[in-house]
Amino acid sequence: MEYLPAWMFLALTILLMIGFPVTFTLMGTALCFGLIGFGWSFFNLLPLRIWGVMRNVTLMAVPLFVFMGVMLERSGLAEDLLDTMGLLFGRLRGGIAISVVIVGALLGASTGIVGATVVTMGLLAVPTMIRRNYSKELATGTVAASGTLGQIIPPSIVLVLIGDIVGVSVGDLFVGAVLPGLLLVGLFIIYILIVAISNPKAAPAISSAELAALTPRVLAKRVVKALIPPLFLMLAVLGSIFAGIASPTEAAAVGAVGATVLTMANKKFNMSILREVMHTTLRLTCMVFIILCGAAAFGLVFRGLGGDSLVRGFLGGLAHKYSHGMVLAVVMGLIFIIGFFLDFIEITFIHVPVLAPIMIDFGYDPVWFCILLAVNLQTSFLTPPFGFSLFYLKAVTPPEITTGHIYRGIIPFVLFQLIGLAIVVFYPKLATWLPQLVFG
């Protein structure tokens, strides 16, 4: 019985690897081991736990941010932004790839939905870069990596979920994620510049003849027109949080309304679009919350059986034998490896509730540790065999793009993400300085 939580976790892992649906696996494992550990009285506790999840006000931000992202993706603003930024940076070698990174960051700050960003940029940017003789690996890797920036650049659904699970202010996490998110943007651009310098044929500039038709005044007008909508949405959502006017949940509602207004302004809004957006929002929200209910049941049984004490004892033994730094390295390595096989939602709901409280008890800053988790979880979208960004991208790229091109292209970006994670580990102020400045 002492090791029942370990057997429970092992059973969950095996079932997930076999391919059973996440929700049924979580709930089924919880029910079986709950009956073994607590008997029929377990069913007296379970409804209260699930009811507590459904009454959580913070989680209201999830459907609102999903609605905002899907509506913005339907607005057509991403296409205008990508074309304009490509012309702006086209004079540089690798300029189109740099513009993709910047557009990915702007869309991430406007939508926060990886699937929408990757699909949109995959449809628009990859054919353009291939037509301009970009390396297939660089083109696909840039789009896949840039599309995941919405997981760390606020407003991010991952940060909302982590903040609620760990008990950290979502506003603090949003503010704290700004500098690490910009750090990743900078690292991606540095890699593209390195490729452009070392192998100019892999990242050519736009021909001067093509750019000659664009006068500086026309280009400036296009840039302003393309940048104002996403900047307006960022200001509406993040500005209201930073200024203390709105909570993250209220800011999510502001973002949903703002995205709808922008779609109307771009003359793309109609009842058909609204139905599609609402249907997609409902489907994604139901997926998140049904997994959350299963994770709540799993967490109830795991903690009730003493799983926290078991993990705490293991990590405490590592800390005593080596150091707290070694424990942090083990936890980050574990999250990274699990990301090869599980989705970020599954990791957030299964592993974070167990690991985060223990690490905070070891004296780590909660905001900093949550940002580390978010940066680490971002890599789960890119690591094969189950990197969702890779699946999204393969579905929309031209036939000449193979899975091998995508996998080879993403490896350098994963390495640069790990470099970014290491920088945030060694310089915690990157995650904590801005929240202290804004909120005290």
N, C-alpha and C positions, 0 to 999 in steps of 0.2 A: 504493500500500500504506500510505502514511503516514496517509491519511484513511479507511482501511478501517473503523475503529471507528465513525466518523461515519456511513458508509453503512450499517453494521450497525444502528445506533440508528435511523436514518431508516427502514430497511426494517421494523423492529419496530413503530415508531409507525404507519406506513401500514397494516400488516396488522391491528393492533389497531383502528384507526379503521374499517377495512372491516368488522370484526366477526368475525374469526377467533378461536377459543377461545384464551384467554391461555396456557395451558400448552403447547399445540401450537405456538403462535407463538413462545414463548420457546425451546422445545427445537429447533424446526425452524430458526429463525434461527441459533441457536448451532451446530447441526450443519453448516449450509451454510457459514457464514463460518469455522467451525473447520477445515473441510476446505480452504478456500481459503488460510487463513493458516498452518496447521500440517501439512496433509496427513493421512495415515491415522494418524499417531502421536497425533493428538488423542484417539483412542478409548482410548489407554492412560491418559490423565489423567482422563477423565470419570468412570469408575466410582469412583475414589478420592474425587473431590469429592462425589459424591452420597452415598457411604457415610459421609463425614464429617458431612454434614447429618443423616442418619438416626441417627447415634450421639450427636447433641448432647443432653445431659441437660437443658439449659435449656428446650428446646422441648417436653419432656414436659409442661410446664405448660399448653400450648395445649389438648390434649384434656380435661384436668382442669378448666380454667376453662370450657370450652364445656359440659361435663357439668354443672357447677355452675349455670351460667346457664339452661340448658334445663330442668333439674330445678326450679329456683326458679320459672321461668315457669309450669310445670305445677302448682305448689303452691297457686295461688289467693291467695297472700299479697299480690300486687300489687293485686288488686281491693279487698281490705280496707283496704290502705294508702291507696289513692287516694280511696276514699269518706270515710275518717276525716279525712285532711288537707284535703279539700274542705270538710268541715263546720268544721274548725278555723279556716280562713282565710276562710270564707264571708262573714263580716261586713264584710270589706274589698271595695272595688270592685276587680275583677280577682282576687279571692281564690282562685277556682277555678283560674285560670291560674297563679297563684303556687304553689298546691299541686301542680300538674302538674310545675312545674320542680323543686320539692323532691323529689317522688316520683321523677322522672327521675334526679336525683342519687343518691338512695338505691338505686334499682334498678341504676343504673350501677355503684355501689360494691358491689352484691351479685351482679350477673350479668356485666356487661361486654359483653353481646351486644346490639348496636344493633337488629337485626331483632326480637328478642323484646320488647324494651322498647317500641319504636315501635308494634308490632302490638297489644300488650297495652293501652297507653294510648290508642291510636287507637280500639280497640273500646269502651273504657270511658269515656274523657274527652271525646272529640269529640262524641258524641251528647248527653252531659250539658250541655256548654257551649252547643251549638246550641239545646237545649231551653230554656236559661236566657237566651236572646237575646244570646249573645256574638257578636261579629263572626266570620264564617267564616274570614277571614284570620288573625285573632289566635288562634283555636282551633287551626287546623291548623298554623300556624307554631310555636306553643308546644309542641305535642306532638312535631312533627318535630325541633325543636331540642333539646328536653329529652331525647329518646330517644338523641341522639348523645353525651350527657355521659359515657356509659360508655367512650368512646374515650380520654378523658383522665383521668377519675377512676379511681384504681386500685381493684381489680385489673383491668388492661386488657390485652387480648391484643395490641393495637398496641404497647404499651410492652414487652411480652415479646419481640416480634419485632424491634423497633428495637434494644433492648438487646443481643440476641444478634448482630444484624448489625453493629452499631457496636463491640461489645466493651465495653459499659458495664454495670455491675452493675444487674440488674433491680430489686433492692431499692432502690438509689439513685433509680432512675427512679420507682418507686412512691411513695416518700416525697416526691420533688421535684415530682410532679404534683399533690399534694394542694392546695397554695395556688393554682396556676393554675386547677385545676378549680373550686375555690370562687369564684375571681374570675369565671369565666364564669357560674356560678349567680347571683352577685350582679348581673352586668350584665344577664342575662335578666330578673331581677326588676325592676331599675330600668326597663327598657324597658316592661314590663307596667304598672308604676305610672304612667309617663309617658302611656301610652295611656289608662289609666283616668281620669287627671286631665284630659287634653285632650279626650277623647271618652267621657264616662261611659256612653253608650248601648252602646258597643262592649264594655264589660267591667263589667256590673252586679253588685251584691252579691246574695247569697241573701236572700230576703225574711225579715223579722223573724218573721213568722208561722210559717215553716217551722223557724226556729231556736229558737222559743219552747219547743218540746217537748223540747229538749235541755237538761237541767240541767248546770251546770258539772261536777258529779261524774260524770254519765254520760259526758260528752264526754271528761273526763280519763281515765276507765277505758278508753274506746275508743282514745284516742291511745296510751296505754301498751301496750295489747294489740297494736295495729297496728305500733308502732315497735320492739318488742322483737325480733321475728324478724330483720328486716334488720340491726339494730344488732348482734345476736348474731353474724350471719354476717360482718359487717365486722370485728368485734373478733377473731373466730376467724382470719380470713385476714390482715388488715393488722396486727393486734396481734401475731401470732406472728412476722411479719417485722420489725416495728419493735422488738420486744423481743429480737431476735436468736435466738429459739428455733428458727425454721424458715427455710429458704431459700424463695425464691418458688415453686420447684417443689413443695417439701413443703407450703407453705401452700396451693397449689392443690388438693392432695389433701385437706387439712383442709377446704377450702371445698366440695369435692365431697361429702364425708361430711356436712358441716353442712347443705347444701341438702337432702340425702336425709332427714336427721333432721327438718328443719323440715317437709318434705312429709308425713312420717309423723305429726308432731304435729298437722298441719292436717287429718289424716284423708283425704288425697287420694292416698296411695301405694297402688299395687297393681302386679301383674306387667305389666299392659298399659301402664301409665304408664312403668314401668322399660324395657320393650322400646322404646317410642317415644323415650324420652330417649336410650337407647343407640344406636338407629338414627340419630337426628338428629346425635348427637355423632360417630359414625363418618363420616357423610356430610360434615359440615363440616370435620372433621379431615383427611380424605382430600383435600378440595378445597385446604386450606391447604398440605398437604405436597407435593402434586403440583405446585402452582405454585412452591413453594419449590425443588423439584428442578430445574424448568425455569429458574428464576432463577439457581440455582447454576451451571448449565451456561452460561447467558448471561454471567454475571459472569466465569467462567473464561476464556471466549473474549475478552470485551471487555478484560479486564485484560491477557491475553496478547498482544493486538494493540496494546497501548499506549494504550488508551482513557483510562486514568487520566491519563497524561501529557498527552493532548490536552485533556482538560477542565481539568486543573491549569494548563496554559499559558494557556487562555482566561480562567479566573478570576484567575490571577496577573496577566495583562495588565490586567484591570479594576482589580485592587487597586493596581497600580502607577500606573495613569492616574488613578484616582479615590481610593478608600479601601477598607479592608476592610468598612466599613459599607455601601458600595455593593454589594459582592459579596454580603453577607448579604441585602440587599434584593432583588437579582436572583434568588438561590436561593429565597427565600421566595415571591417572585412567581411563579417557575417552578412550584414545587410547588402553589401555589394554582390557577394556570391549568390545569395538568395534571389537577387534581382535578375539573375540569368534565367530563372525558372518561374518566378511569380510576378504578378502584376503589382503596381505600386499600391493599389487599394488593398489588396490582400496583405501585403507587408505592413501597411499602416495599421490595419485593424488587428492583425495577428501578433506581430512582433513588437511594434512600438509600445503598446500598453504594458508589455512585460519588461522591456529593456529600459525605457525612458525613466520611470520612477527610480530604478536602481542607480542609474548613472547620475541622476540629480541628487540622490542621497550621498553619492560619493563626492559631492561638492561642485559638480559642473554647473555652469550657468544654464538655466532652462532654455532661455531664448537662443543662446549660442548652440546648444545641443540640438534643438529642434531645427535650426537652420542647417546644421551638418546633416541631419537626417534627410531634409528636403533635397539638398545638393546630391547626396548619395542616391536617393530614390530616383532622381532624374536620370541617372545612368541606366536604370532598369528598363527604360523605354528604348535603349540603344543596344543592349547586350543580347546577342543571339543565345539560344534559339528562339526565345519568346519576347523579343523586343518589339513592342507594339508599333513604334514609329517605323520600323523596318517593314512590317506587314502593310501599314497604311501606304507607305511610299511605293512598295512593289505593286500595289493594286492600281496605281494611277500613272506610273512611269511608262514611257514608250517600250515597245517589245524588245528593242536592242539592249535595254538595261536588264542585266541578269541579277539574281540574288547574290552572286559572287561579287559583282561590282558594289552593291550596297554594303555587304559585310566588310569588304576591304576598305571601302571609303569611310566607314564609321569608326574604325579602330583608332586612328589618330585623335579624333574628337573625344572618344572615351578617355584616352590617356590625358588629354588636356583638361577634361572634367575632373579627373583624379588629381591632377596638379592643382586645380582650383580648390578642391576639397582639402588638400594638404595645406594650402595657403591659409584657408579659413581656420584650420586646426591650429596652426602655429601663430596666427594673428587673430585672436578672438574679437578684437575691437572692430573688425570688419562687420561683425554681426551685432555687436552690442553698443557701439558708439552712437549710431544714429537714433535708436530708440531712447537712449538716455538723454540725448540732446533734445528730442521732440517731446517726450513724455516726462522727462525728469528721472 
